[in-house]
Amino acid sequence: MSTKPTHVREMFGSIATRYDLANHVLSCGIDFYWRARAAEMVDAWHPHTIADLATGTGDLALAMQKKLPYAELTGVDFLPEMLELAQRKGVRQVVLADAMKLPFADASFDCVTIAFGLRNLENCSAALSEMWRVLNAKGHLLVLEFSLPTTPILRAAYHFYLHRCLPLLGSILTQKKNAYEYLGDSIEKFPSGNAMCELMGGTGYISVNFKPMTGGIVTIYTAIKP
């Protein structure tokens, strides 16, 4: 049995109260733009029901609540510490659940989103299949995830940042260096760009697209359940 879910739960639970500060500082505040852009994409689809998986402290959920006040949004996470913070920040509806085994009926949502959480799940393909299950026909999937720049110089600089700077800065901000050593490793090992699109297409999604941002250090993937 994989120990990844337990490891991720313990790691993120230990940094929950400092999670937002670390995210904003380590991204120099650009993470607000990434989530705002994701919310704009979701708004263009006009969904009435949205599940934001691995919602964490609710930053993407809040961006979507602001952009789509007409939608019924549910923030889902398997960490009660994170959900408590999300509710304090204003996420209206939350559910404590594992994204690998969602407590929702088939075809429950017009849109499913997940930001910076897919690579933390035990099995990416199985997670995409579970998202497929709870999506309505013609429903949209949006994945916002870290990725690797394709330009060699940027890629080398980003590698240095991930493995030299990020653990040190993360340790200063959260007192948990191991969480940010894991972050760098997980980003480099996770499929991105065309490789991620192939995974999504292999699950059955259509109209799969990806949009790199900020030099390719993050990517927004979108797809439709036919």
Order of alpha helices (4+ residues) and beta strands (2+ residues): alpha-alpha-alpha-beta-alpha-beta-alpha-beta-beta-alpha-beta-alpha-alpha-alpha-alpha-beta-beta
